[in-house]
Amino acid sequence: MLTIHEFQEKLLSEAVNANFKEAEIFYKKTESFQCMIFEGEIDTYETSVEGGLGFRGLHNGKMGFESTA
């Protein structure tokens, strides 16, 4: 499995190979943890990881953008 850095490098390399004149990547990842205590005991807890990736590029004189979450 690729790291995010390796993935970004590969994606930009593929953009160059596909004749993109300009390309950029935006990546964001957030992690959170929440714990509720009631009468000295763990009542509820929640963990989450969210992320998203955006790609923008100039190809054949036209700018395009794609994103995923």
mmCIF file of the C-alpha atoms, coordinates in Angstrom:
data_MODEL
# 
_entry.id   MODEL 
# 
loop_
_atom_site.group_PDB 
_atom_site.id 
_atom_site.type_symbol 
_atom_site.label_atom_id 
_atom_site.label_alt_id 
_atom_site.label_comp_id 
_atom_site.label_asym_id 
_atom_site.label_entity_id 
_atom_site.label_seq_id 
_atom_site.pdbx_PDB_ins_code 
_atom_site.Cartn_x 
_atom_site.Cartn_y 
_atom_site.Cartn_z 
_atom_site.occupancy 
_atom_site.B_iso_or_equiv 
_atom_site.pdbx_formal_charge 
_atom_site.auth_seq_id 
_atom_site.auth_comp_id 
_atom_site.auth_asym_id 
_atom_site.auth_atom_id 
_atom_site.pdbx_PDB_model_num 
ATOM 1  C CA . MET A 1 1  ? 0.000   0.000  0.000   1.00 0.00 ? 1  MET A CA 1 
ATOM 2  C CA . LEU A 1 2  ? 1.285   3.461  -0.894  1.00 0.00 ? 2  LEU A CA 1 
ATOM 3  C CA . THR A 1 3  ? 1.793   6.178  1.679   1.00 0.00 ? 3  THR A CA 1 
ATOM 4  C CA . ILE A 1 4  ? -0.067  9.434  1.005   1.00 0.00 ? 4  ILE A CA 1 
ATOM 5  C CA . HIS A 1 5  ? 3.212   11.060 -0.037  1.00 0.00 ? 5  HIS A CA 1 
ATOM 6  C CA . GLU A 1 6  ? 3.967   8.254  -2.511  1.00 0.00 ? 6  GLU A CA 1 
ATOM 7  C CA . PHE A 1 7  ? 0.403   8.452  -3.853  1.00 0.00 ? 7  PHE A CA 1 
ATOM 8  C CA . GLN A 1 8  ? 0.663   12.212 -4.386  1.00 0.00 ? 8  GLN A CA 1 
ATOM 9  C CA . GLU A 1 9  ? 3.990   11.841 -6.212  1.00 0.00 ? 9  GLU A CA 1 
ATOM 10 C CA . LYS A 1 10 ? 2.562   9.080  -8.427  1.00 0.00 ? 10 LYS A CA 1 
ATOM 11 C CA . LEU A 1 11 ? -0.582  11.105 -9.200  1.00 0.00 ? 11 LEU A CA 1 
ATOM 12 C CA . LEU A 1 12 ? 1.442   14.188 -10.186 1.00 0.00 ? 12 LEU A CA 1 
ATOM 13 C CA . SER A 1 13 ? 3.772   12.022 -12.298 1.00 0.00 ? 13 SER A CA 1 
ATOM 14 C CA . GLU A 1 14 ? 0.755   10.563 -14.113 1.00 0.00 ? 14 GLU A CA 1 
ATOM 15 C CA . ALA A 1 15 ? -0.602  14.072 -14.671 1.00 0.00 ? 15 ALA A CA 1 
ATOM 16 C CA . VAL A 1 16 ? 2.682   15.070 -16.346 1.00 0.00 ? 16 VAL A CA 1 
ATOM 17 C CA . ASN A 1 17 ? 2.540   11.904 -18.491 1.00 0.00 ? 17 ASN A CA 1 
ATOM 18 C CA . ALA A 1 18 ? -1.026  12.829 -19.516 1.00 0.00 ? 18 ALA A CA 1 
ATOM 19 C CA . ASN A 1 19 ? 0.181   16.279 -20.703 1.00 0.00 ? 19 ASN A CA 1 
ATOM 20 C CA . PHE A 1 20 ? -1.300  18.343 -17.888 1.00 0.00 ? 20 PHE A CA 1 
ATOM 21 C CA . LYS A 1 21 ? 0.340   21.790 -17.998 1.00 0.00 ? 21 LYS A CA 1 
ATOM 22 C CA . GLU A 1 22 ? -0.397  22.434 -14.301 1.00 0.00 ? 22 GLU A CA 1 
ATOM 23 C CA . ALA A 1 23 ? -1.621  20.172 -11.505 1.00 0.00 ? 23 ALA A CA 1 
ATOM 24 C CA . GLU A 1 24 ? -2.106  20.367 -7.761  1.00 0.00 ? 24 GLU A CA 1 
ATOM 25 C CA . ILE A 1 25 ? -3.314  18.049 -5.017  1.00 0.00 ? 25 ILE A CA 1 
ATOM 26 C CA . PHE A 1 26 ? -5.022  18.915 -1.746  1.00 0.00 ? 26 PHE A CA 1 
ATOM 27 C CA . TYR A 1 27 ? -5.209  16.257 0.987   1.00 0.00 ? 27 TYR A CA 1 
ATOM 28 C CA . LYS A 1 28 ? -6.731  16.578 4.445   1.00 0.00 ? 28 LYS A CA 1 
ATOM 29 C CA . LYS A 1 29 ? -7.112  14.044 7.254   1.00 0.00 ? 29 LYS A CA 1 
ATOM 30 C CA . THR A 1 30 ? -8.633  14.585 10.694  1.00 0.00 ? 30 THR A CA 1 
ATOM 31 C CA . GLU A 1 31 ? -8.914  12.204 13.632  1.00 0.00 ? 31 GLU A CA 1 
ATOM 32 C CA . SER A 1 32 ? -11.061 12.674 16.726  1.00 0.00 ? 32 SER A CA 1 
ATOM 33 C CA . PHE A 1 33 ? -11.814 10.907 19.996  1.00 0.00 ? 33 PHE A CA 1 
ATOM 34 C CA . GLN A 1 34 ? -14.629 11.657 22.440  1.00 0.00 ? 34 GLN A CA 1 
ATOM 35 C CA . CYS A 1 35 ? -15.345 9.912  25.749  1.00 0.00 ? 35 CYS A CA 1 
ATOM 36 C CA . MET A 1 36 ? -18.256 10.512 28.144  1.00 0.00 ? 36 MET A CA 1 
ATOM 37 C CA . ILE A 1 37 ? -17.974 9.487  31.803  1.00 0.00 ? 37 ILE A CA 1 
ATOM 38 C CA . PHE A 1 38 ? -21.038 8.905  34.005  1.00 0.00 ? 38 PHE A CA 1 
ATOM 39 C CA . GLU A 1 39 ? -20.664 8.117  37.716  1.00 0.00 ? 39 GLU A CA 1 
ATOM 40 C CA . GLY A 1 40 ? -16.991 7.213  37.245  1.00 0.00 ? 40 GLY A CA 1 
ATOM 41 C CA . GLU A 1 41 ? -17.625 4.778  34.375  1.00 0.00 ? 41 GLU A CA 1 
ATOM 42 C CA . ILE A 1 42 ? -17.208 5.173  30.638  1.00 0.00 ? 42 ILE A CA 1 
ATOM 43 C CA . ASP A 1 43 ? -20.709 5.779  29.326  1.00 0.00 ? 43 ASP A CA 1 
ATOM 44 C CA . THR A 1 44 ? -19.995 6.281  25.624  1.00 0.00 ? 44 THR A CA 1 
ATOM 45 C CA . TYR A 1 45 ? -17.006 6.871  23.426  1.00 0.00 ? 45 TYR A CA 1 
ATOM 46 C CA . GLU A 1 46 ? -16.485 7.650  19.773  1.00 0.00 ? 46 GLU A CA 1 
ATOM 47 C CA . THR A 1 47 ? -13.492 7.625  17.471  1.00 0.00 ? 47 THR A CA 1 
ATOM 48 C CA . SER A 1 48 ? -13.462 8.795  13.886  1.00 0.00 ? 48 SER A CA 1 
ATOM 49 C CA . VAL A 1 49 ? -11.099 9.373  10.990  1.00 0.00 ? 49 VAL A CA 1 
ATOM 50 C CA . GLU A 1 50 ? -12.129 11.546 8.076   1.00 0.00 ? 50 GLU A CA 1 
ATOM 51 C CA . GLY A 1 51 ? -10.211 12.501 4.982   1.00 0.00 ? 51 GLY A CA 1 
ATOM 52 C CA . GLY A 1 52 ? -10.493 13.929 1.539   1.00 0.00 ? 52 GLY A CA 1 
ATOM 53 C CA . LEU A 1 53 ? -8.485  14.503 -1.591  1.00 0.00 ? 53 LEU A CA 1 
ATOM 54 C CA . GLY A 1 54 ? -8.822  17.128 -4.285  1.00 0.00 ? 54 GLY A CA 1 
ATOM 55 C CA . PHE A 1 55 ? -7.057  17.322 -7.651  1.00 0.00 ? 55 PHE A CA 1 
ATOM 56 C CA . ARG A 1 56 ? -7.006  20.318 -9.948  1.00 0.00 ? 56 ARG A CA 1 
ATOM 57 C CA . GLY A 1 57 ? -5.278  20.469 -13.299 1.00 0.00 ? 57 GLY A CA 1 
ATOM 58 C CA . LEU A 1 58 ? -4.915  22.364 -16.560 1.00 0.00 ? 58 LEU A CA 1 
ATOM 59 C CA . HIS A 1 59 ? -5.264  20.133 -19.631 1.00 0.00 ? 59 HIS A CA 1 
ATOM 60 C CA . ASN A 1 60 ? -5.716  21.287 -23.227 1.00 0.00 ? 60 ASN A CA 1 
ATOM 61 C CA . GLY A 1 61 ? -6.255  24.843 -22.005 1.00 0.00 ? 61 GLY A CA 1 
ATOM 62 C CA . LYS A 1 62 ? -9.121  23.882 -19.669 1.00 0.00 ? 62 LYS A CA 1 
ATOM 63 C CA . MET A 1 63 ? -9.073  23.762 -15.877 1.00 0.00 ? 63 MET A CA 1 
ATOM 64 C CA . GLY A 1 64 ? -10.756 20.818 -14.160 1.00 0.00 ? 64 GLY A CA 1 
ATOM 65 C CA . PHE A 1 65 ? -11.271 19.776 -10.552 1.00 0.00 ? 65 PHE A CA 1 
ATOM 66 C CA . GLU A 1 66 ? -12.228 16.508 -8.885  1.00 0.00 ? 66 GLU A CA 1 
ATOM 67 C CA . SER A 1 67 ? -12.561 15.599 -5.218  1.00 0.00 ? 67 SER A CA 1 
ATOM 68 C CA . THR A 1 68 ? -13.492 12.717 -2.963  1.00 0.00 ? 68 THR A CA 1 
ATOM 69 C CA . ALA A 1 69 ? -14.124 12.291 0.751   1.00 0.00 ? 69 ALA A CA 1 
# 
